């Protein structure tokens, strides 16, 4: 069974046992997080498509890590002779999907 979830402004196709990196979610390492914005449930005889979400469906995951991605650099050079180098590290949460209930 698989599901399409929406979190952090993005959509992910997940199945049980998948490990994915999503936008930062509040919680400590080892706690469970529940996703209620389920857009599609599939893997059975006929998929359930939500309008906009599937009612009563949820995906439960366990937080494995709270970390930051590699540094993203933004370099800008102008004709006048000056340059600017900026960057940031985007925080993420690593989640392992434990169950999908529909």
C-alpha distances in whole Angstrom, upper triangle without the diagonal:
4,7,11,13,17,19,23,23,20,17,14,11,9,6,8,11,12,15,17,20,20,24,25,24,27,26,27,26,24,23,20,19,17,16,16,16,13,14,11,7,6,4,7,10,11,10,11,14,16,20,20,17,15,17,16,12,13,11,13,15,18,21,22,25,27,29,30,29,32,35,35,39,41,44,46,50,52,55,58,57,55,51,48,46,43,39,37,34,31,29,25,23,21,18,15,12,12,10,8,9,10
4,7,10,13,16,19,19,17,13,10,7,6,4,7,11,10,13,14,17,17,20,22,21,24,24,26,24,23,22,19,17,15,13,14,14,10,11,8,6,5,6,9,12,12,10,11,12,14,18,17,15,13,16,15,12,11,10,12,13,17,19,20,23,24,26,27,26,29,32,32,35,37,40,43,46,49,52,54,53,51,48,45,42,39,36,33,31,27,26,22,20,18,15,14,10,12,10,7,10,10
4,6,10,13,16,16,14,10,8,6,5,6,9,12,11,14,13,16,15,18,20,19,22,22,24,23,22,21,18,16,13,11,11,10,7,7,5,5,6,8,11,14,13,9,9,10,11,14,14,11,10,13,13,9,9,8,11,13,16,18,20,22,23,25,26,25,28,31,30,34,35,39,41,44,47,50,52,52,49,46,43,40,38,34,32,29,26,24,21,19,18,15,14,11,12,10,7,9,9
4,7,10,13,13,10,7,5,4,6,9,12,14,12,14,13,15,13,16,18,18,21,22,24,24,23,22,19,16,14,10,11,9,6,5,5,7,9,11,14,17,15,11,11,10,10,13,12,10,10,13,14,11,11,10,13,14,17,18,20,22,22,24,24,23,26,29,28,31,32,36,38,41,43,47,49,48,46,43,40,37,35,31,29,27,23,22,19,18,17,15,15,12,15,13,11,12,12
4,7,10,10,8,6,5,7,7,10,13,15,13,14,12,13,11,13,15,14,17,19,21,21,21,19,16,13,11,7,8,6,5,6,7,9,12,15,17,20,18,14,13,12,11,13,11,9,10,13,13,10,9,8,11,12,15,16,18,20,20,21,22,22,25,27,26,30,31,34,36,40,42,45,47,47,44,41,38,36,33,30,27,24,21,20,16,15,15,13,14,11,14,13,11,12,12
4,7,7,6,4,6,9,11,14,16,18,15,15,13,13,10,11,13,13,16,18,21,21,22,20,17,13,12,8,8,6,7,7,10,12,15,18,20,23,21,17,15,13,12,13,11,9,12,14,15,13,11,11,13,14,17,17,19,20,19,20,21,20,24,25,24,28,28,32,34,37,39,43,44,44,42,38,35,33,30,27,24,22,19,18,15,14,15,14,15,14,17,16,14,16,16
4,5,6,6,8,11,12,15,17,18,15,15,12,11,7,7,10,9,12,15,18,18,19,17,15,12,11,8,9,7,9,11,14,16,18,21,23,26,24,20,19,17,15,17,14,13,15,16,17,15,13,11,13,13,15,14,17,17,16,17,17,18,21,22,22,25,26,30,32,35,38,41,43,42,39,36,33,31,28,24,21,19,16,14,12,11,13,12,14,14,17,17,15,17,18
4,5,8,10,14,15,18,20,20,18,16,13,11,7,5,8,8,12,15,18,19,20,19,17,14,13,11,13,11,13,14,17,19,22,24,27,30,28,24,22,20,18,19,16,16,18,20,21,18,16,15,16,15,17,15,17,17,15,16,15,15,19,20,19,22,23,27,28,32,34,38,39,39,36,33,30,27,24,21,18,16,13,12,10,11,13,13,16,16,19,20,19,21,22
4,7,10,14,16,19,22,22,19,18,15,13,10,8,11,12,16,18,21,22,24,22,20,17,16,13,14,11,13,13,16,19,21,24,27,29,27,23,21,19,17,17,14,15,17,20,21,19,17,17,18,18,20,19,21,20,18,19,18,17,20,21,20,22,23,26,28,31,33,37,38,38,36,33,29,28,24,22,19,18,14,15,13,14,16,16,19,19,22,22,20,22,22
4,7,10,13,16,19,20,17,16,12,11,8,9,12,13,17,19,22,22,23,22,20,17,16,13,14,11,12,12,14,17,19,21,24,27,24,21,20,17,16,17,15,14,17,19,21,18,17,15,17,17,19,18,20,19,18,18,18,17,19,21,19,22,23,26,28,32,34,37,39,39,36,33,30,28,25,22,20,18,15,15,13,14,15,15,17,16,20,20,19,21,21
4,7,10,13,16,17,14,14,12,12,10,11,14,15,18,20,23,23,23,22,19,16,15,12,13,10,9,9,11,13,15,18,20,23,21,17,16,14,14,15,13,12,14,17,19,16,14,13,16,15,18,18,20,20,20,20,20,19,22,23,22,25,26,29,31,35,37,40,42,42,40,36,34,31,29,26,23,21,18,18,15,15,15,14,16,15,18,18,16,18,18
4,6,10,13,14,11,11,9,10,9,11,15,15,19,20,22,21,21,20,18,15,14,11,13,11,10,10,10,12,13,15,18,21,20,16,16,15,15,17,15,14,15,18,19,15,14,12,14,13,16,16,17,18,18,19,19,18,21,23,22,26,27,31,33,36,39,42,44,43,41,38,35,32,30,26,24,22,18,18,14,14,13,12,13,12,15,15,13,16,17
4,7,11,12,9,11,10,12,12,15,18,18,21,22,24,22,22,22,19,17,15,13,14,12,10,10,9,10,10,12,15,18,17,13,14,13,14,17,16,14,15,18,18,14,13,11,14,14,16,17,18,20,21,22,22,21,24,26,25,29,30,34,36,39,42,45,47,47,44,41,38,35,33,30,27,25,22,21,17,16,15,13,13,11,14,14,12,15,15
4,7,9,6,9,8,11,12,15,17,17,20,20,21,20,19,19,16,14,13,11,13,13,11,11,10,10,10,11,14,18,17,14,15,15,16,19,18,16,15,18,17,14,12,9,11,10,13,15,16,18,19,21,22,21,24,27,26,30,32,35,38,41,44,47,49,48,46,42,40,37,34,31,28,25,22,21,17,15,13,11,10,7,10,10,9,12,14
4,6,6,9,10,14,15,18,20,19,22,22,22,21,19,19,16,15,14,13,15,15,12,14,12,10,10,9,13,16,16,14,15,16,17,21,20,17,16,18,18,14,12,9,11,11,13,16,16,19,21,23,24,23,26,29,29,33,35,38,41,45,47,51,53,52,49,46,43,40,37,34,31,28,25,23,20,17,15,12,10,7,9,8,8,11,13
4,6,9,11,15,16,19,20,19,22,20,21,19,17,17,14,14,13,13,16,17,14,16,15,12,12,12,14,18,18,16,17,19,20,23,23,19,18,20,18,14,12,9,9,9,11,14,15,18,20,22,24,24,27,30,31,35,37,40,43,47,50,53,55,54,51,47,45,41,39,35,32,29,26,24,20,17,15,11,8,5,6,6,7,10,13
4,7,10,13,15,19,20,19,21,20,20,17,15,16,14,14,15,15,18,19,17,19,18,16,16,15,17,21,22,20,21,22,23,26,25,22,21,23,21,18,15,12,11,9,10,13,12,15,18,20,22,22,25,28,29,33,35,39,42,45,48,52,54,52,50,46,43,40,37,33,31,27,25,22,19,16,13,10,6,5,6,8,10,14,17
4,6,10,12,16,17,17,20,19,19,17,16,16,15,14,15,14,17,18,16,17,17,15,15,15,18,22,22,20,20,21,22,25,24,21,21,23,21,18,15,12,11,9,11,12,12,14,17,18,20,19,22,25,26,30,32,35,38,42,45,48,50,49,46,42,40,36,34,30,27,24,21,20,16,14,10,8,6,5,8,10,11,15,17
4,7,10,13,14,15,17,17,17,14,14,15,14,13,15,14,18,18,17,19,19,18,18,19,22,25,25,23,23,23,24,27,25,23,22,24,23,20,17,13,12,9,9,10,9,11,13,14,16,16,18,22,23,27,29,32,35,39,42,45,47,46,43,39,37,33,31,27,24,21,18,16,13,10,7,6,4,6,10,12,14,17,20
4,6,10,12,13,16,16,16,14,15,15,14,13,14,13,17,16,16,17,18,18,19,19,23,26,25,22,23,22,22,25,23,21,21,24,23,19,17,13,13,10,11,10,10,11,12,13,14,13,16,19,20,24,26,29,32,36,39,42,44,43,40,36,33,30,28,24,21,18,15,14,10,8,6,6,7,8,12,14,15,18,20
4,7,9,10,14,14,15,14,15,16,15,13,15,14,17,17,17,19,20,20,21,23,26,29,28,25,25,24,24,26,24,22,23,25,24,21,18,15,15,12,12,10,10,9,10,10,10,10,13,16,17,20,23,26,29,33,36,39,41,40,37,33,30,27,24,20,17,14,11,10,6,6,4,6,9,11,15,17,18,21,23
4,6,8,12,13,15,14,16,15,14,12,13,12,15,14,15,16,18,19,21,23,26,29,28,24,24,22,22,23,21,19,21,23,22,20,17,14,14,12,12,11,12,11,10,11,11,11,14,17,17,21,22,26,29,32,35,39,40,39,36,33,30,27,24,20,17,14,11,9,6,5,6,8,11,12,15,17,17,20,22
4,6,10,12,14,15,17,16,16,13,14,13,16,15,17,18,20,22,24,26,29,32,30,27,26,24,23,24,21,20,22,24,24,21,18,16,16,14,15,12,13,12,10,10,10,11,14,15,16,19,21,24,27,30,33,37,38,37,34,31,27,25,21,18,15,12,8,7,5,6,9,10,14,15,18,20,20,22,24
4,7,9,11,12,15,14,14,12,14,13,16,16,18,20,23,24,26,28,31,34,33,29,28,27,25,26,23,22,24,25,24,22,19,17,16,14,13,11,12,10,7,9,9,11,15,16,17,20,22,26,28,32,34,38,39,38,35,32,28,25,22,18,15,12,9,6,4,5,9,10,14,16,18,20,21,23,25
4,6,9,11,13,11,11,8,11,11,14,14,17,19,22,23,25,27,30,33,31,28,26,25,23,25,22,20,22,22,22,20,16,15,13,12,11,9,12,11,9,11,12,15,18,20,21,24,26,29,32,36,38,42,43,42,38,35,32,29,25,22,18,16,13,9,8,6,9,10,13,14,17,18,19,21,23
4,7,10,12,10,11,9,12,13,15,17,19,22,24,25,28,30,32,35,34,31,29,28,26,27,25,22,24,24,23,21,18,16,15,13,12,10,13,11,9,12,14,17,20,22,23,26,28,31,34,38,40,44,44,43,40,37,33,31,27,24,20,17,15,11,10,9,12,12,15,16,18,20,21,22,24
4,7,9,7,8,8,11,13,16,18,20,23,25,26,28,30,32,35,34,31,30,29,27,29,27,24,25,25,23,22,18,16,14,12,10,8,10,10,9,12,15,18,21,23,25,28,30,34,36,40,43,47,47,46,43,39,36,33,29,26,22,19,17,13,12,9,11,11,14,15,16,18,20,22,24
4,6,6,9,10,14,16,19,21,23,26,28,28,30,31,33,37,36,33,32,32,30,32,30,27,28,28,26,24,20,18,15,13,10,7,9,8,8,11,15,18,21,23,25,29,31,35,37,41,44,48,48,47,43,40,36,33,30,27,23,20,18,14,13,10,11,11,14,16,17,19,21,23,26
4,6,9,10,14,17,20,22,23,26,28,27,29,30,32,36,35,33,32,32,31,33,31,28,28,28,26,24,20,18,14,11,8,5,6,6,7,10,14,17,20,23,25,28,31,35,38,41,44,48,49,47,44,40,37,34,30,27,23,20,18,14,12,9,9,9,11,14,15,18,20,23,26
4,7,10,13,16,19,22,23,26,27,26,28,28,30,34,34,31,30,31,30,32,30,27,27,27,25,23,19,16,13,10,6,5,6,8,10,14,18,20,23,26,28,32,34,38,41,44,47,51,52,51,47,44,40,37,34,30,27,23,21,17,15,12,11,10,10,12,12,15,18,20,24
4,7,10,13,17,19,20,24,25,24,26,27,29,33,32,30,28,29,28,30,28,25,25,24,22,20,16,14,11,9,6,6,8,10,11,15,19,21,25,27,29,33,35,39,41,45,48,52,52,51,48,44,41,38,34,31,27,24,21,18,15,12,12,10,11,12,12,14,17,18,22
4,7,10,13,16,17,20,21,21,23,24,25,29,29,26,25,25,24,26,25,21,21,21,18,16,13,10,7,6,4,6,10,12,13,17,20,22,25,28,29,33,35,39,42,45,48,52,53,52,49,45,42,39,35,32,28,25,22,19,16,12,12,9,9,10,9,11,13,15,18
4,7,10,12,14,17,19,18,21,23,24,28,27,24,22,23,21,23,21,18,18,18,16,14,10,8,6,5,6,7,11,12,13,16,19,21,24,27,28,31,33,37,40,43,46,50,51,50,47,43,40,37,33,30,26,23,20,17,14,11,11,8,10,9,10,11,12,14,16
4,6,9,11,14,16,15,18,20,22,25,24,21,19,19,18,20,18,15,14,14,12,10,7,6,5,6,9,10,14,16,16,19,22,23,27,29,30,33,35,39,41,45,47,51,52,51,48,45,41,39,35,32,28,26,22,19,16,13,14,11,11,10,10,10,10,11,13
4,6,7,11,13,13,16,18,20,23,22,18,17,16,14,16,14,11,12,12,11,9,6,5,6,8,11,12,16,17,17,20,21,22,26,28,28,32,33,37,39,43,45,49,50,50,47,43,40,37,34,31,27,25,21,19,16,14,14,11,12,10,12,11,10,11,12
4,6,9,11,12,16,18,20,22,20,17,15,14,12,14,12,8,9,9,8,7,5,7,9,11,15,16,19,21,21,23,25,26,29,31,31,34,35,39,41,45,47,50,52,51,49,45,42,40,36,33,30,28,24,22,19,17,18,15,16,13,14,13,11,10,11
4,6,9,11,15,18,19,22,19,16,13,12,9,11,9,6,8,9,10,8,8,9,12,14,17,18,21,22,22,24,24,25,28,30,29,33,33,37,39,42,44,48,49,49,46,43,40,38,35,32,29,27,23,21,19,17,18,16,17,15,16,15,12,12,12
4,6,7,11,14,16,18,16,12,10,9,7,10,9,5,6,8,9,6,7,8,11,13,17,19,21,23,23,25,26,26,29,31,31,34,35,38,40,44,46,49,51,51,48,45,42,40,37,34,31,28,25,23,20,19,19,16,16,13,15,13,10,10,9
4,7,10,14,15,17,14,11,9,6,5,8,7,5,6,9,11,9,10,11,15,17,20,22,24,25,25,27,27,27,30,32,31,34,34,38,40,43,45,48,50,50,48,45,42,40,37,34,31,29,26,25,22,21,21,19,19,16,18,16,13,13,11
4,6,10,12,13,11,7,6,5,6,9,9,7,7,10,12,9,11,11,15,17,21,22,25,26,27,29,29,28,31,33,33,36,37,40,42,45,47,50,52,52,50,47,44,42,39,36,34,31,28,27,24,22,22,19,19,16,17,15,11,12,10
4,7,8,11,9,6,5,7,8,12,12,10,8,11,11,8,10,10,14,16,20,22,24,26,27,29,30,30,33,35,34,38,39,42,44,48,50,53,55,55,53,49,47,44,41,38,35,33,30,28,25,23,22,19,18,14,15,13,9,9,7
4,6,8,7,4,6,8,11,15,15,13,11,14,15,12,13,13,16,18,21,24,25,28,29,31,32,31,34,36,35,39,40,43,45,49,51,54,56,56,54,50,48,45,43,39,37,35,31,30,27,25,23,20,19,15,16,14,10,11,10
4,7,8,7,10,12,15,19,19,17,15,17,17,14,15,14,17,19,22,25,26,28,30,32,33,32,35,37,37,40,42,45,47,51,53,56,58,58,56,52,50,47,45,41,39,36,33,32,28,26,24,21,19,16,16,14,11,12,11
4,6,6,9,12,15,19,20,18,15,17,16,14,16,16,19,21,24,27,28,31,33,35,36,35,38,41,40,44,45,48,51,54,56,59,62,61,59,56,53,51,48,45,42,39,36,35,31,29,27,24,22,18,18,15,12,12,11
4,7,10,13,16,19,21,19,16,18,18,17,19,19,22,24,28,31,32,35,37,38,39,38,41,44,43,47,48,51,53,56,58,61,64,63,61,58,56,53,51,47,45,42,39,38,35,33,31,28,25,22,22,19,16,15,13
4,7,9,13,16,18,16,14,16,17,15,18,19,22,24,28,30,32,34,36,38,38,37,40,43,42,45,46,49,51,54,56,59,61,61,59,56,54,51,49,46,43,41,38,37,33,32,30,27,25,22,22,19,16,15,13
4,6,10,13,14,13,11,14,15,13,15,16,19,21,25,27,29,31,33,34,35,34,37,39,38,42,42,46,47,51,53,56,58,58,56,53,50,48,45,42,40,38,34,33,30,28,27,24,23,19,20,17,14,13,11
4,6,10,11,10,7,10,11,10,13,14,18,21,24,27,29,31,32,34,35,34,37,39,38,41,42,45,47,51,52,55,58,58,55,52,50,48,45,42,39,37,33,32,29,28,27,24,23,19,20,17,13,12,9
4,7,8,7,7,10,12,11,14,15,19,21,25,27,29,31,31,33,33,33,36,37,36,39,40,43,44,48,50,53,55,55,53,50,47,45,42,40,37,35,32,31,28,27,26,24,23,20,21,19,15,14,11
4,5,4,4,7,11,10,12,14,18,21,24,26,29,30,30,32,32,32,35,37,36,39,39,42,44,47,49,52,54,54,52,49,46,44,41,38,36,34,30,30,27,26,26,23,23,20,22,19,15,14,11
3,5,7,9,13,13,15,17,21,23,27,28,31,32,32,34,34,33,36,38,36,39,39,42,43,47,48,51,53,54,51,49,46,44,41,39,37,35,31,31,28,28,28,26,26,23,25,22,19,18,15
4,7,9,13,12,14,16,20,22,25,26,29,30,29,31,31,31,34,35,34,36,36,40,41,44,46,49,51,51,49,46,43,42,39,36,34,32,29,28,26,25,26,24,25,22,24,21,18,17,15
4,6,9,9,10,13,16,19,22,23,26,28,27,29,30,30,33,35,34,37,37,40,42,45,47,50,52,52,50,47,44,42,39,36,33,32,28,27,24,23,24,21,22,19,20,18,15,14,12
4,6,6,9,11,15,18,22,24,26,28,28,31,32,32,35,37,36,39,40,43,45,48,50,53,55,55,53,50,47,45,42,39,36,34,30,29,26,24,24,21,21,18,19,16,12,11,8
4,6,9,12,15,19,22,24,27,29,29,32,33,33,37,39,38,41,42,46,47,51,53,56,58,58,55,52,49,47,44,41,38,36,32,30,27,25,26,23,23,19,20,16,13,11,8
4,7,10,13,17,20,22,26,28,28,31,33,33,37,39,39,42,43,47,49,52,54,58,59,59,56,53,50,48,44,41,38,36,32,30,27,25,25,21,21,18,17,14,11,8,6
4,7,10,14,17,20,23,25,26,28,30,30,34,36,36,39,41,44,46,50,52,55,57,57,54,51,48,45,42,39,36,33,30,28,24,22,22,18,18,14,14,11,8,6,4
4,7,10,14,16,19,21,22,25,27,27,31,33,33,37,38,42,44,48,50,54,55,55,52,49,45,43,40,36,33,30,27,24,21,18,18,15,14,11,11,8,6,5,7
4,7,10,13,16,18,19,22,24,24,28,30,31,34,36,40,42,46,48,52,53,53,50,46,43,41,37,34,31,28,24,22,18,16,15,11,11,7,8,6,5,6,9
4,7,10,13,16,17,20,22,24,27,30,31,34,36,40,42,46,49,52,54,53,50,47,43,40,37,33,30,27,24,21,17,14,13,9,9,6,6,5,6,8,11
4,7,9,12,14,17,19,20,24,27,28,32,34,37,40,44,47,50,52,51,48,44,41,38,35,31,27,24,21,18,15,11,10,6,5,4,5,7,9,12,15
4,6,9,12,15,18,19,23,26,27,31,33,37,40,44,47,50,51,50,47,43,40,37,34,30,27,23,20,17,14,10,9,6,5,6,7,10,12,15,18
4,6,8,11,14,16,20,22,24,28,30,34,37,41,44,47,48,47,44,40,37,34,30,27,23,20,17,14,11,7,6,5,7,9,10,13,16,18,21
4,7,10,13,15,18,21,23,27,30,33,36,40,43,47,48,46,43,39,36,33,30,26,23,19,17,14,11,8,5,6,7,10,12,15,18,21,24
4,6,10,12,15,18,20,24,27,30,33,37,40,43,44,43,40,36,33,29,26,23,19,15,14,11,8,6,5,7,10,13,15,18,21,24,27
4,7,10,13,16,18,21,24,28,31,34,37,41,42,40,37,33,30,27,23,20,16,13,11,8,6,5,6,9,12,15,18,21,22,25,28
4,7,10,12,15,18,21,24,27,31,34,38,39,37,34,30,27,23,20,17,13,10,9,6,6,6,8,12,15,18,20,23,25,28,30
4,7,8,11,14,17,20,24,27,30,34,35,33,30,26,23,20,17,13,10,6,5,4,6,8,10,14,17,20,23,26,27,30,32
4,6,8,12,15,18,22,25,28,32,33,31,28,25,22,18,16,12,9,6,5,6,7,10,11,15,18,20,24,26,27,30,32
4,6,10,13,16,19,23,26,30,31,29,26,22,19,16,14,10,9,6,8,9,11,14,14,18,21,24,27,30,31,34,36
4,6,10,13,16,19,23,26,27,25,22,19,16,12,10,6,6,5,8,10,13,16,17,21,24,27,30,33,33,36,38
4,7,10,13,17,20,24,25,23,20,17,14,11,8,5,6,6,8,12,14,17,19,22,25,28,31,33,34,37,38
4,6,10,13,17,20,21,19,17,13,10,7,6,4,7,9,11,15,17,21,23,26,29,31,35,37,37,40,42
4,7,10,13,17,18,17,14,11,8,6,5,6,9,12,13,17,20,23,25,28,32,34,37,39,39,42,43
4,7,10,14,15,13,11,7,6,5,6,8,12,15,17,21,23,27,29,32,35,37,41,43,43,46,47
4,7,10,12,11,9,6,5,6,9,11,15,18,20,24,26,30,32,35,38,40,44,45,45,48,49
4,7,9,7,6,4,7,9,12,15,18,22,24,27,30,34,35,39,42,44,47,49,49,52,52
4,5,6,6,6,9,12,15,18,21,25,26,30,33,37,39,42,45,47,50,52,51,54,55
4,5,8,9,12,15,18,21,25,28,30,34,36,40,42,45,48,50,54,55,55,57,58
4,6,9,12,16,18,22,25,29,31,35,38,41,43,47,50,52,55,57,57,59,60
4,7,10,14,17,20,24,27,30,33,36,40,42,45,48,51,54,56,56,59,59
4,7,10,13,17,21,24,27,30,33,37,39,42,45,48,51,53,53,56,57
4,7,10,14,17,21,23,27,30,33,35,39,42,44,48,50,50,52,53
4,6,10,14,17,20,23,26,30,32,36,39,41,45,47,47,49,50
4,7,11,14,17,20,23,27,29,32,35,38,41,44,44,47,48
4,7,11,13,17,20,24,26,29,33,35,38,40,41,44,45
4,7,10,13,16,20,22,26,29,31,35,37,37,40,41
4,6,10,13,16,19,22,26,28,31,34,34,37,38
4,6,9,13,15,19,22,25,28,30,31,34,36
4,7,10,13,16,20,22,25,27,28,31,32
4,7,10,13,17,19,22,25,25,28,30
4,7,10,13,16,19,21,22,25,27
4,6,10,12,15,18,19,22,24
4,7,10,13,16,17,21,23
4,6,9,12,14,17,20
4,6,9,12,15,18
4,6,8,11,14
4,7,10,14
4,6,10
4,7
4
